[in-house]
Amino acid sequence: MKKYIFTSVLTITLFAISKLFMFSTAIHSTNNFSLLEGQITLGTPLPSTLNFAGELVPIDNYDVYLKMEAALKKQNFAATKTNSMHKRAKQWFKVIDPILKRHGIPEDFRYVPFIESMFRSGTSARGADGFWQFMPETARHFGLRVDEEVDERIDVIKSTHAACRYLKALYKEFGSWTLVAAAYNIGEGKLLRTMSAQNNEDYYTLTLNKETSEYLYKIIAAKEVFTRPSDYGYTVN
């Protein structure tokens, strides 16, 4: 009887250890992650390094890696089924890029209007409009005319200049282009309060609302897809 009990305990212990080993292996924090069972991986592995406006993305962090891969899956051809966004973006990058350069804004911000509006003007439920989805008060503050007769938010050139002025003001406040992108989405006041409450200045580990917590990943995914379109299933002439 004692021998039977000992054998049973040994079997259960070995089974538990094997499960623990498999789980720890599945979440090992390296760039060669073995994703948990049931998760679909990209056909194209993530690059060994990613950056936004020259600031490294910590993809050696397991949570960051998974969020980055999820953002890329939503923007690859298998998900979008269209090449039209590349053609539209190529048209508007020619207009936006020189303005960003003139103001000293990193070129990676060219993808903000893609994420915000897909390079289309239109008023959101909250009242934002234009490629850069300016709210009326913010637009006026940074030099755009918004009234019953004229709405310069829909003027791509003027609104891009205004966006650059806003982005420079945010950089003066935060000193990080990553946090600038987050603040553009959530608002500088809310981001400052969140950082203060959590005593944390790292976007990737801050607890934010769902939209803002995904915002930068969407921008970086757009950058990846536009930079290496064929790797994500697109055929762009």
C-alpha positions as a printed Julia matrix, in Angstrom:
237×3 Matrix{Float64}:
   0.0    0.0     0.0
   2.81   2.41    0.93
   4.59   1.54   -2.31
   1.41   2.33   -4.28
   0.98   5.71   -2.55
   4.64   6.57   -3.17
   4.34   5.67   -6.87
   1.17   7.73   -7.26
   2.69  10.8    -5.58
   5.83  10.49   -7.72
   3.73  10.25  -10.91
   1.68  13.33  -10.01
   4.81  15.3    -9.09
   6.56  14.44  -12.36
   3.44  15.39  -14.33
   3.23  18.77  -12.56
   6.92  19.48  -13.18
   6.58  18.62  -16.88
   3.62  20.99  -17.24
   5.5   23.75  -15.43
   8.5   23.25  -17.72
   6.36  23.4   -20.86
   4.63  26.57  -19.68
   7.87  28.32  -18.72
   9.34  27.4   -22.1
   6.29  28.82  -23.88
   6.67  32.25  -22.29
  10.44  32.54  -22.35
  11.21  36.24  -22.93
  13.41  36.32  -26.01
  12.89  37.46  -29.56
  12.34  33.79  -30.53
   9.12  33.37  -28.58
   7.22  30.11  -28.7
   3.68  31.47  -28.44
   1.12  29.83  -26.21
  -1.0   27.11  -27.77
  -3.89  28.45  -29.82
  -2.23  31.72  -30.84
  -1.71  32.33  -34.56
   1.74  33.55  -35.51
   2.68  35.79  -38.42
   4.15  34.24  -41.52
   6.84  36.93  -41.32
   8.74  37.04  -38.0
   9.2   40.38  -36.3
  12.52  42.1   -36.99
  15.11  41.73  -34.24
  14.76  45.47  -33.57
  11.94  47.95  -34.09
  11.9   51.64  -33.39
   9.55  54.58  -33.46
  11.16  57.91  -34.33
  14.52  56.48  -33.33
  13.29  55.19  -29.95
  13.6   51.42  -29.56
  10.52  49.26  -29.07
  11.22  46.76  -26.25
  10.09  43.66  -28.14
  12.18  41.52  -25.78
   9.28  42.16  -23.39
   6.81  39.32  -23.94
   3.68  41.49  -23.61
   5.09  44.08  -26.02
   5.99  41.33  -28.5
   2.46  39.92  -28.46
   0.83  43.36  -28.82
   3.14  44.2   -31.71
   2.37  40.94  -33.48
  -1.37  41.42  -32.94
  -1.18  44.91  -34.48
   0.7   43.55  -37.5
  -1.82  40.75  -38.02
  -4.59  43.34  -38.27
  -2.71  45.26  -40.96
  -1.34  42.48  -43.15
  -2.96  41.69  -46.48
  -4.74  38.6   -45.16
  -6.73  40.91  -42.89
  -7.24  43.98  -45.1
  -7.64  42.27  -48.52
  -6.73  45.48  -50.35
  -3.73  47.34  -51.74
  -5.61  50.61  -52.04
  -4.33  52.04  -48.76
  -0.74  51.84  -50.04
  -1.61  53.74  -53.21
  -3.48  56.4   -51.24
  -0.7   56.73  -48.68
   1.95  57.04  -51.39
   0.01  59.99  -52.83
  -0.27  61.84  -49.5
   3.22  61.07  -48.19
   4.5   63.31  -50.98
   2.53  66.17  -49.43
   3.04  65.39  -45.73
   6.71  64.35  -45.61
   8.23  67.71  -46.68
   6.15  69.54  -44.07
   7.25  67.17  -41.31
  10.86  67.65  -42.39
  10.49  71.44  -42.44
   9.31  71.4   -38.82
  11.87  68.85  -37.64
   9.27  66.19  -36.9
  10.41  62.55  -37.35
   9.14  60.99  -40.55
   7.45  58.19  -38.6
   4.64  60.62  -37.78
   3.55  60.32  -41.42
   1.63  57.24  -40.26
  -0.46  59.14  -37.69
  -3.01  60.42  -40.25
  -3.21  56.91  -41.68
  -4.17  55.53  -38.27
  -6.37  58.51  -37.45
  -8.33  58.8   -40.68
  -6.97  56.48  -43.41
  -6.09  59.74  -45.22
  -9.75  60.74  -45.45
 -11.5   63.8   -44.07
 -14.61  63.19  -42.04
 -16.07  64.25  -38.72
 -15.88  61.72  -35.91
 -18.56  61.15  -33.29
 -16.5   63.31  -30.92
 -16.25  66.16  -33.41
 -12.7   65.62  -34.72
 -12.12  66.21  -38.43
  -9.5   66.13  -41.17
  -6.6   63.8   -41.85
  -5.14  64.56  -38.43
  -8.52  64.37  -36.66
  -8.2   67.69  -34.85
 -10.8   68.69  -32.3
 -12.05  72.26  -32.96
 -10.42  73.82  -29.88
  -7.03  72.2   -30.5
  -7.15  73.16  -34.18
  -7.79  76.81  -33.32
  -5.06  76.82  -30.69
  -2.5   75.74  -33.29
  -3.52  78.26  -35.92
  -6.39  76.77  -37.91
  -9.61  78.58  -38.64
 -12.65  76.57  -37.59
 -16.02  78.32  -37.7
 -19.36  78.16  -39.48
 -17.87  79.43  -42.74
 -14.42  77.81  -42.88
 -12.95  74.62  -41.47
  -9.22  74.45  -42.18
  -8.93  71.04  -40.55
  -9.84  69.56  -43.94
  -7.02  71.48  -45.66
  -4.26  68.86  -45.71
  -1.37  71.3   -45.99
  -2.59  73.74  -43.33
  -3.65  70.99  -40.95
  -0.28  69.21  -41.32
   1.53  72.43  -40.39
  -0.78  72.74  -37.38
  -0.15  69.11  -36.43
   3.6   69.75  -36.53
   3.23  72.74  -34.22
   1.2   70.58  -31.84
   3.71  67.71  -31.97
   6.6   70.07  -31.22
   4.71  71.46  -28.23
   4.1   67.92  -26.98
   7.77  67.03  -27.38
   8.75  70.08  -25.35
   6.44  68.76  -22.61
   7.37  65.05  -22.67
  10.85  64.83  -24.24
   9.99  61.5   -25.91
   8.45  60.94  -29.33
   6.83  57.75  -28.05
   5.01  59.7   -25.34
   4.21  62.43  -27.88
   2.32  59.88  -29.98
   0.45  58.63  -26.91
  -0.39  62.2   -25.86
  -1.64  63.0   -29.36
  -4.2   60.26  -28.88
  -5.23  60.65  -25.25
  -4.42  64.33  -24.67
  -1.43  65.7   -22.81
  -3.36  66.43  -19.62
  -4.71  62.9   -19.27
  -1.33  61.36  -20.06
   0.45  63.54  -17.5
  -2.08  62.63  -14.82
  -1.79  58.93  -15.66
   2.01  59.04  -15.51
   1.91  60.89  -12.2
  -0.64  58.52  -10.65
   1.36  55.45  -11.69
   4.79  57.03  -11.14
   5.76  55.68  -14.53
   7.04  57.39  -17.69
   7.28  54.29  -19.89
   4.49  54.03  -22.48
   4.97  50.29  -22.84
   4.32  49.55  -19.15
   1.74  52.25  -18.38
  -1.83  51.12  -17.77
  -3.84  53.11  -20.33
  -7.26  52.92  -21.93
  -7.57  50.33  -24.7
  -7.39  52.82  -27.59
  -4.25  54.55  -26.34
  -2.58  51.32  -25.22
  -2.88  50.06  -28.81
  -2.24  53.38  -30.55
   1.54  53.31  -30.92
   1.52  49.64  -31.89
  -0.82  50.5   -34.77
   1.52  53.25  -35.94
   4.58  51.01  -35.79
   2.69  48.21  -37.55
   1.74  50.65  -40.31
   5.38  51.66  -40.62
   6.4   47.99  -40.94
   3.72  47.2   -43.52
   4.49  50.27  -45.63
   8.25  49.73  -45.37
   8.18  46.0   -46.22
   4.84  45.51  -48.0
   5.75  42.28  -49.8
   6.66  40.63  -46.49
   3.07  41.12  -45.36
   1.38  39.96  -48.54
   0.96  43.23  -50.43
   1.74  43.8   -54.09
   2.47  47.48  -54.58
   3.51  49.06  -57.87
